[in-house]
Amino acid sequence: MSGSHFHSVLVTGANRGIGLELVKQLLELREPPKWVFATCRDPHGGRIQELRSLASKHPGLVILQLESTDEASINAAAKEAEVHLAGSGLNLLINNAGVMPPSTLESVTKEDMLSVYRINVVGPMLVTKAFLPMLKAAAKRSSRKGLSCSRAAIINVSTIGSSIAKPPPMVMFPVISYRCSKTALNMLTRCQALEYKDDGILCAALHPGWVKTELGTDKADLTVQESVQGIIRVLSSLCEEQNSRLVDWEGRIVPW
């Protein structure tokens, strides 16, 4: 990983898919983070056995209950993380949790659109606000210069389907509410980059590729392992050049 090291990482939506694989591969690094915070809506539910098994083997893995549309839940998770961090700050926040229900221009409803926006846009906004003091603390304490994920970063998981300049055809990607919400998430990322650059916090949106997950289906191009291997390589090399941009799992800039 070309010398990069993440002291502390928080991943939302970490009980399955890309989020779970991120946690796994972060823990397998030659220099794993001291702290990996893995959030999910129901840490006592039946769908997090694999995450609990990992936590039993890795004392630095902390499972946090976090519902990204519930401010009380988010704030409680932030307080718990701060206890573990003990003032050292959070280096890397990965807003991965999201939903992608099928919807076309003909089938989409007002309720569909608003529900997806609450989870895919408002959720990352609220999570970032709650953890921002920890990100600022990490950036301030770091001896690294410039912007990087080793110093402090906000990564919002987006999609090539959000691109206005070069969108994939609707027939290939018939998820209108998801696409619109991720375009809004890209703008949130750009605003965060403008606001937090002077605090030493890198902000980027990330397209993980078309991945074989519950959202991506088994027709997708990439396995979740391949996607996350690429994502971690990209995270290790992100710098000011990619600040405020949408990049893919191979590090290429995706046109807005």
Phi and psi in degrees as a GROMACS rama.xvg file:
@    title "Ramachandran Plot"
@    xaxis  label "Phi"
@    yaxis  label "Psi"
@TYPE xy
47.2086  42.2662  SER-2
84.2667  -4.57469  GLY-3
-78.352  145.805  SER-4
-145.351  131.999  HIS-5
-104.155  113.069  PHE-6
-70.5434  -38.2374  HIS-7
-148.062  137.533  SER-8
-137.382  140.218  VAL-9
-122.159  130  LEU-10
-121.321  122.469  VAL-11
-87.7863  155.669  THR-12
61.4196  47.9313  GLY-13
-96.9696  8.98276  ALA-14
-91.347  -5.07441  ASN-15
-160.231  169.883  ARG-16
57.6086  -138.921  GLY-17
-62.3598  -39.0238  ILE-18
-61.4693  -46.4599  GLY-19
-64.3471  -42.3016  LEU-20
-66.961  -34.8978  GLU-21
-59.4246  -45.7033  LEU-22
-59.802  -47.6533  VAL-23
-57.1025  -51.5177  LYS-24
-72.3255  -29.4853  GLN-25
-63.9563  -40.4737  LEU-26
-70.8266  -21.7861  LEU-27
-89.1457  -3.12348  GLU-28
-61.8395  153.86  LEU-29
-57.8903  -38.9867  ARG-30
-119.281  84.0568  GLU-31
-67.3045  157.25  PRO-32
-59.794  149.361  PRO-33
-64.889  -38.1171  LYS-34
-128.001  130.398  TRP-35
-123.472  116.035  VAL-36
-98.951  118.407  PHE-37
-110.36  117.013  ALA-38
-104.778  149.925  THR-39
-155.391  163.124  CYS-40
-70.1353  -37.1648  ARG-41
-132.937  91.2302  ASP-42
-69.5909  -5.68783  PRO-43
-111.167  5.54469  HIS-44
-78.873  179.024  GLY-45
-82.5724  -4.40424  GLY-46
-103.746  15.0769  ARG-47
-124.845  24.4872  ILE-48
-57.2956  -41.3738  GLN-49
-65.6868  -39.1035  GLU-50
-66.7821  -41.1698  LEU-51
-64.7095  -37.7148  ARG-52
-63.2077  -41.2753  SER-53
-62.1318  -42.6447  LEU-54
-63.6469  -31.2155  ALA-55
-69.5142  -21.3561  SER-56
-101.31  -16.4802  LYS-57
-127.824  102.032  HIS-58
-63.1248  -19.5844  PRO-59
-84.692  -2.80363  GLY-60
-92.5419  119.483  LEU-61
-118.327  123.292  VAL-62
-90.331  125.682  ILE-63
-117.631  137.022  LEU-64
-76.0566  125.939  GLN-65
-152.463  118.989  LEU-66
-105.204  113.714  GLU-67
-70.0403  -8.01468  SER-68
-103.768  5.00579  THR-69
-117.654  106.718  ASP-70
-61.8854  -35.148  GLU-71
-64.523  -41.5702  ALA-72
-64.2553  -43.1397  SER-73
-62.9575  -46.6606  ILE-74
-65.705  -35.3632  ASN-75
-66.5099  -40.4592  ALA-76
-64.1451  -40.1018  ALA-77
-63.4222  -41.6323  ALA-78
-64.1146  -40.5151  LYS-79
-66.5592  -41.8914  GLU-80
-62.6637  -40.574  ALA-81
-62.7231  -33.6465  GLU-82
-60.7925  -44.5485  VAL-83
-68.7648  -40.2742  HIS-84
-72.8601  -27.1009  LEU-85
51.8355  43.4934  ALA-86
88.4623  -4.67951  GLY-87
-76.8013  -16.4851  SER-88
88.2677  164.829  GLY-89
-107.866  124.088  LEU-90
-81.6126  -39.1096  ASN-91
-139.701  119.113  LEU-92
-110.202  119.638  LEU-93
-112.062  105.204  ILE-94
-83.1052  90.6391  ASN-95
-101.483  -28.4925  ASN-96
-60.2865  136.895  ALA-97
-173.932  170.952  GLY-98
-130.056  153.864  VAL-99
-142.472  70.6157  MET-100
-73.3244  145.613  PRO-101
-65.1123  137.173  PRO-102
-164.164  138.624  SER-103
-112.731  173.852  THR-104
-61.6849  -27.2828  LEU-105
-83.7805  -33.9826  GLU-106
-94.3721  -21.6376  SER-107
-64.9063  142.981  VAL-108
-117.829  167.7  THR-109
-58.3061  -42.3788  LYS-110
-64.4513  -40.4151  GLU-111
-57.4163  -51.4062  ASP-112
-62.8473  -46.9446  MET-113
-66.3593  -38.194  LEU-114
-64.0229  -43.5849  SER-115
-67.8622  -39.2149  VAL-116
-62.4493  -39.8439  TYR-117
-60.1719  -40.8187  ARG-118
-81.2341  -45.1759  ILE-119
-86.6078  -20.3174  ASN-120
-119.062  -54.7693  VAL-121
-65.3336  -38.5706  VAL-122
-57.3421  -56.7672  GLY-123
-58.7046  -34.0612  PRO-124
-62.1388  -46.746  MET-125
-69.048  -41.0167  LEU-126
-62.1812  -44.6817  VAL-127
-63.4499  -41.927  THR-128
-58.4852  -41.9699  LYS-129
-68.6926  -36.1813  ALA-130
-96.0961  -1.20205  PHE-131
-57.4491  -43.4391  LEU-132
-57.4002  -35.3169  PRO-133
-71.9706  -36.4673  MET-134
-65.5683  -42.9995  LEU-135
-63.787  -38.8559  LYS-136
-64.1971  -41.4402  ALA-137
-64.3205  -43.5955  ALA-138
-62.7932  -40.2574  ALA-139
-68.7692  -36.942  LYS-140
-78.6661  -21.057  ARG-141
-69.5793  144.654  SER-142
-88.751  -5.84351  SER-143
-74.3879  145.386  ARG-144
-100.329  157.655  LYS-145
74.4103  -170.261  GLY-146
-102.8  135.53  LEU-147
-164.506  163.397  SER-148
-73.4908  -17.9822  CYS-149
-75.9396  -24.7426  SER-150
-88.2834  -67.3201  ARG-151
-167.054  135.168  ALA-152
-155.142  148.231  ALA-153
-114.866  119.315  ILE-154
-116.174  117.717  ILE-155
-103.734  117.522  ASN-156
-73.1775  119.256  VAL-157
-120.393  -145.733  SER-158
-164.235  151.525  THR-159
-63.7833  -22.4791  ILE-160
-66.2778  -11.3602  GLY-161
-85.9589  -10.7927  SER-162
-66.8251  128.524  SER-163
-84.3956  -35.7807  ILE-164
-71.6358  -35.208  ALA-165
-144.266  66.2186  LYS-166
-80.0691  143.625  PRO-167
-68.6528  153.631  PRO-168
-59.2194  149.029  PRO-169
-62.191  -33.1461  MET-170
-64.2696  -27.8257  VAL-171
-83.4129  -22.6793  MET-172
-145.775  66.0456  PHE-173
-82.0642  69.7442  PRO-174
-138.04  71.7945  VAL-175
-62.3063  -42.2897  ILE-176
-67.7756  -38.3084  SER-177
-63.7658  -47.6532  TYR-178
-60.4265  -46.0207  ARG-179
-63.6787  -40.5401  CYS-180
-65.4822  -38.0508  SER-181
-73.1257  -29.2182  LYS-182
-64.0057  -41.2009  THR-183
-65.1294  -36.7968  ALA-184
-64.1474  -35.9384  LEU-185
-60.8067  -42.2005  ASN-186
-67.2661  -38.4981  MET-187
-58.5796  -42.5071  LEU-188
-60.8057  -44.8672  THR-189
-61.7874  -43.064  ARG-190
-64.203  -41.3474  CYS-191
-61.714  -40.7713  GLN-192
-63.0046  -41.3248  ALA-193
-64.642  -38.9497  LEU-194
-79.1606  -36.7112  GLU-195
-106.14  2.5532  TYR-196
-58.5517  -44.1227  LYS-197
-68.3179  -15.4364  ASP-198
-87.3512  -1.82525  ASP-199
82.7259  22.2813  GLY-200
-108.748  121.792  ILE-201
-79.6001  139.132  LEU-202
-132.073  123.723  CYS-203
-146.032  152.548  ALA-204
-100.064  148.89  ALA-205
-132.138  124.969  LEU-206
-94.3949  114.264  HIS-207
-80.4899  1.56438  PRO-208
90.7153  175.524  GLY-209
-89.4987  107.715  TRP-210
-113.015  143.19  VAL-211
-74.0361  83.116  LYS-212
-131.041  -175.896  THR-213
-60.7761  -32.9121  GLU-214
-80.8834  -39.7463  LEU-215
-83.9527  -18.17  GLY-216
71.4019  167.61  THR-217
-80.1838  0.849143  ASP-218
-87.4212  -4.11518  LYS-219
-66.7931  166.065  ALA-220
-78.9396  -34.6546  ASP-221
-115.279  146.302  LEU-222
-77.2133  160.124  THR-223
-64.8156  -32.6289  VAL-224
-64.8499  -43.7995  GLN-225
-63.6049  -43.6103  GLU-226
-60.6689  -48.0677  SER-227
-70.3092  -34.9918  VAL-228
-56.5555  -44.6722  GLN-229
-65.7919  -42.6132  GLY-230
-58.9555  -45.2947  ILE-231
-66.6249  -36.3689  ILE-232
-61.9944  -42.2257  ARG-233
-66.1812  -44.1092  VAL-234
-58.5258  -34.7378  LEU-235
-71.886  -16.9701  SER-236
-115.383  -4.52082  SER-237
-60.3893  141.205  LEU-238
-148.25  -167.105  CYS-239
-58.6389  -28.8199  GLU-240
-60.7834  -33.6933  GLU-241
-96.5583  -0.488346  GLN-242
-59.6153  130.571  ASN-243
76.0291  6.931  SER-244
-103.601  165.16  ARG-245
-99.8104  117.393  LEU-246
-118.591  155.62  VAL-247
-100.368  -179.292  ASP-248
-66.3279  -10.8348  TRP-249
-105.819  5.2213  GLU-250
89.1988  4.80331  GLY-251
-82.6078  142.502  ARG-252
-72.9178  129.983  ILE-253
-98.2586  127.92  VAL-254
-63.6003  137.818  PRO-255
